[in-house]
């Protein structure tokens, strides 16, 4: 049964600006794995923006916020992105589905939570 759906769209430039102007932004918002993965990409801000959108979509699906770094996006060997959520078993869902998409200027994410 679906217990929550969330979607988020963000401008890549907004994330890039936050990264450039606030040195601690990335450590406050992203997990070490997200930073490592994205920093190895040609356009790191684009990949971090997609992960930011995933966190916002998750918050919307859950119906509340949790600490930013309690939610992270990792990629399976196949390349499929999945959410890793600390203490997920206490949040009222048993499975999270994630889809990411990004273009040069925008990134978006959709999260569906199931019980």
Backbone as numpy.savetxt, mean C-alpha at the origin, in Angstrom:
# Nx Ny Nz CAx CAy CAz Cx Cy Cz
-17.31 -14.38 2.64 -18.14 -13.20 2.64 -17.25 -11.95 2.64
-17.59 -10.99 1.84 -16.85 -9.73 1.79 -17.21 -8.89 3.00
-16.20 -8.41 3.70 -16.44 -7.56 4.87 -15.98 -6.12 4.63
-15.29 -5.87 3.51 -14.87 -4.51 3.22 -14.23 -4.38 1.85
-14.45 -3.24 1.23 -13.85 -2.91 -0.06 -13.32 -1.49 0.04
-12.11 -1.28 -0.45 -11.53 0.06 -0.46 -10.79 0.31 -1.76
-10.78 1.55 -2.18 -10.06 1.95 -3.39 -9.41 3.29 -3.11
-8.24 3.51 -3.71 -7.57 4.79 -3.56 -6.80 5.11 -4.82
-6.77 6.38 -5.16 -6.05 6.90 -6.31 -5.20 8.08 -5.82
-3.93 8.10 -6.21 -3.05 9.17 -5.76 -2.15 9.63 -6.90
-1.81 10.91 -6.86 -0.86 11.46 -7.83 0.56 11.06 -7.40
1.32 10.50 -8.31 2.70 10.10 -8.02 3.51 11.30 -7.55
3.30 12.45 -8.15 4.06 13.66 -7.80 3.85 14.05 -6.34
2.67 13.80 -5.81 2.39 14.11 -4.40 3.29 13.28 -3.48
3.45 12.01 -3.79 4.33 11.14 -2.99 5.79 11.55 -3.19
6.17 11.84 -4.43 7.55 12.26 -4.71 7.88 13.53 -3.92
6.96 14.48 -3.88 7.18 15.72 -3.15 7.34 15.45 -1.65
6.51 14.58 -1.11 6.62 14.23 0.32 7.96 13.56 0.61
8.40 12.69 -0.28 9.69 12.02 -0.11 10.84 13.02 -0.16
10.76 13.99 -1.08 11.82 14.98 -1.25 11.86 16.00 -0.11
10.70 16.40 0.40 10.63 17.48 1.37 10.67 17.01 2.83
10.36 15.75 3.07 10.29 15.24 4.44 11.12 13.96 4.54
12.36 14.07 4.96 13.28 12.93 4.97 12.77 11.70 5.73
11.97 11.89 6.77 11.48 10.74 7.55 10.17 10.17 7.02
9.60 10.79 6.00 8.31 10.34 5.46 8.34 8.86 5.10
9.34 8.43 4.38 9.37 7.04 3.92 9.43 6.06 5.10
10.21 6.38 6.12 10.31 5.48 7.28 9.04 5.46 8.12
8.29 6.56 8.12 7.04 6.61 8.89 5.90 5.89 8.18
5.94 5.85 6.84 4.82 5.33 6.07 5.07 3.94 5.49
6.29 3.65 5.09 6.58 2.41 4.37 7.41 1.44 5.19
7.21 0.16 4.94 8.01 -0.88 5.60 9.39 -0.93 4.95
10.37 -1.47 5.64 11.70 -1.61 5.02 11.66 -2.40 3.71
10.81 -3.41 3.64 10.69 -4.21 2.40 10.13 -3.35 1.26
9.15 -2.51 1.54 8.59 -1.64 0.50 9.64 -0.65 0.00
10.42 -0.10 0.91 11.47 0.85 0.53 12.53 0.15 -0.31
12.95 -1.04 0.12 13.96 -1.80 -0.61 13.48 -2.13 -2.03
12.26 -2.65 -2.13 11.71 -3.03 -3.44 11.62 -1.82 -4.37
11.06 -0.74 -3.87 10.83 0.44 -4.70 12.13 1.15 -5.08
13.09 1.17 -4.17 14.35 1.87 -4.48 15.12 1.19 -5.59
14.82 -0.06 -5.87 15.47 -0.77 -6.97 14.80 -0.55 -8.31
13.77 0.26 -8.34 13.03 0.51 -9.58 13.42 1.85 -10.18
13.22 1.98 -11.48 13.58 3.21 -12.20 12.86 4.42 -11.63
11.58 4.28 -11.36 10.78 5.38 -10.80 10.28 4.96 -9.42
11.12 5.10 -8.42 10.78 4.65 -7.07 9.50 5.29 -6.55
9.31 6.57 -6.82 8.12 7.28 -6.32 6.84 6.65 -6.87
6.87 6.19 -8.09 5.69 5.56 -8.70 5.32 4.28 -7.94
6.30 3.48 -7.58 6.05 2.24 -6.86 5.65 2.50 -5.41
6.25 3.50 -4.79 5.85 3.86 -3.44 4.45 4.46 -3.43
4.10 5.21 -4.46 2.75 5.77 -4.55 1.71 4.65 -4.61
2.00 3.60 -5.36 1.06 2.47 -5.44 0.92 1.81 -4.06
2.00 1.72 -3.32 1.95 1.13 -1.99 1.22 2.05 -1.00
1.39 3.36 -1.16 0.64 4.32 -0.36 -0.86 4.14 -0.63
-1.22 4.04 -1.90 -2.63 3.84 -2.27 -3.17 2.54 -1.70
-2.34 1.49 -1.66 -2.77 0.21 -1.10 -3.10 0.34 0.38
-2.28 1.08 1.11 -2.53 1.29 2.53 -3.83 2.08 2.74
-4.01 3.14 1.96 -5.25 3.93 2.07 -6.47 3.08 1.71
-6.37 2.27 0.66 -7.48 1.40 0.28 -7.77 0.39 1.39
-6.72 -0.13 2.01 -6.89 -1.06 3.13 -7.62 -0.39 4.28
-7.20 0.83 4.64 -7.87 1.55 5.72 -9.35 1.73 5.42
-9.68 2.04 4.18 -11.08 2.23 3.79 -11.85 0.91 3.89
-11.24 -0.18 3.43 -11.90 -1.49 3.49 -12.10 -1.92 4.94
-11.12 -1.64 5.80 -11.18 -2.02 7.20 -12.14 -1.13 7.98
-12.27 0.11 7.55 -13.15 1.05 8.23 -12.47 1.82 9.35
-11.14 1.70 9.43 -10.37 2.44 10.42 -8.90 2.41 10.04
-8.14 3.27 10.68 -6.69 3.31 10.43 -5.96 2.45 11.45
-4.83 1.93 11.02 -3.87 1.27 11.89 -2.54 1.94 11.57
-1.49 1.70 12.35 -0.21 2.33 12.00 0.22 1.98 10.57
0.74 2.99 9.88 1.12 2.84 8.47 2.01 1.62 8.24
3.00 1.44 9.10 3.96 0.37 8.86 3.46 -1.00 9.34
2.23 -1.06 9.85 1.61 -2.35 10.17 1.02 -2.99 8.91
0.99 -2.24 7.82 0.47 -2.73 6.55 1.56 -2.57 5.51
1.86 -3.64 4.80 2.90 -3.57 3.78 2.52 -4.37 2.55
3.07 -3.97 1.44 2.86 -4.69 0.18 4.14 -5.44 -0.15
4.01 -6.71 -0.39 5.12 -7.53 -0.87 4.69 -8.19 -2.16
5.66 -8.59 -2.94 5.35 -9.26 -4.20 5.73 -10.73 -4.11
4.80 -11.58 -4.53 5.10 -12.99 -4.62 6.11 -13.21 -5.74
6.65 -14.39 -5.81 7.62 -14.71 -6.86 7.03 -14.48 -8.25
5.72 -14.66 -8.37 5.03 -14.44 -9.65 4.91 -12.96 -10.00
5.18 -12.09 -9.02 5.03 -10.66 -9.22 3.73 -10.12 -8.64
2.82 -11.01 -8.26 1.54 -10.58 -7.69 1.76 -9.86 -6.37
1.19 -8.66 -6.22 1.30 -7.95 -4.94 0.30 -8.51 -3.93
0.74 -8.62 -2.69 -0.14 -9.06 -1.61 0.10 -8.17 -0.39
-0.92 -8.07 0.44 -0.81 -7.30 1.67 -0.29 -8.18 2.79
0.64 -7.63 3.56 1.05 -8.24 4.82 0.58 -7.29 5.91
-0.24 -7.81 6.83 -0.84 -6.98 7.87 -0.50 -7.56 9.22
0.12 -6.75 10.08 0.42 -7.19 11.45 -0.89 -7.35 12.22
-1.01 -8.40 12.97 -2.19 -8.67 13.80 -3.48 -8.76 12.99
-3.39 -9.23 11.76 -4.57 -9.32 10.90 -5.67 -10.17 11.52
-5.30 -11.21 12.26 -6.28 -12.12 12.84 -7.20 -11.43 13.84
-6.82 -10.27 14.34 -7.65 -9.56 15.31 -8.49 -8.44 14.67
-8.42 -8.32 13.36 -9.07 -7.19 12.69 -10.39 -7.52 12.01
-10.86 -8.75 12.10 -12.18 -9.07 11.56 -12.20 -9.51 10.11
-11.06 -9.91 9.57 -11.04 -10.48 8.22 -10.03 -11.62 8.20
-10.22 -12.52 7.24 -9.30 -13.66 7.17 -8.47 -13.66 5.89
-8.89 -12.87 4.90 -8.16 -12.83 3.63 -8.27 -11.45 3.02
-7.15 -10.98 2.46 -7.13 -9.67 1.80 -6.71 -9.86 0.35
-7.45 -9.23 -0.54 -7.13 -9.25 -1.97 -6.68 -7.84 -2.35
-5.64 -7.76 -3.18 -5.07 -6.46 -3.56 -4.81 -6.42 -5.05
-5.13 -5.30 -5.65 -4.75 -5.03 -7.04 -4.16 -3.63 -7.09
-3.00 -3.51 -7.74 -2.32 -2.22 -7.92 -2.23 -1.88 -9.39
-2.21 -0.58 -9.66 -1.98 -0.12 -11.03 -1.32 1.25 -10.95
-0.41 1.51 -11.88 0.19 2.84 -11.90 0.56 3.23 -13.32
0.46 4.53 -13.53 0.89 5.17 -14.76 1.94 6.20 -14.36
2.41 6.97 -15.31 3.43 7.97 -15.01 2.98 8.93 -13.91
1.73 9.36 -13.96 1.26 10.41 -13.04 0.39 9.92 -11.90
-0.18 8.72 -12.00 -1.13 8.25 -11.00 -0.84 6.82 -10.58
-1.23 6.49 -9.37 -1.19 5.12 -8.87 -2.51 4.86 -8.16
-2.96 3.62 -8.24 -4.20 3.28 -7.57 -4.13 1.87 -7.01
-5.01 1.61 -6.05 -5.09 0.30 -5.44 -6.53 0.00 -5.06
-6.86 -1.28 -5.11 -8.15 -1.78 -4.66 -7.88 -2.90 -3.69
-8.59 -2.89 -2.56 -8.47 -3.94 -1.55 -9.86 -4.49 -1.26
-9.96 -5.81 -1.22 -11.18 -6.49 -0.82 -10.82 -7.39 0.36
-11.56 -7.24 1.45 -11.35 -8.06 2.65 -12.48 -9.07 2.76
-12.10 -10.31 3.07 -13.07 -11.39 3.24 -12.99 -11.95 4.66
-14.10 -12.49 5.11 -14.13 -13.15 6.40 -14.17 -14.65 6.18
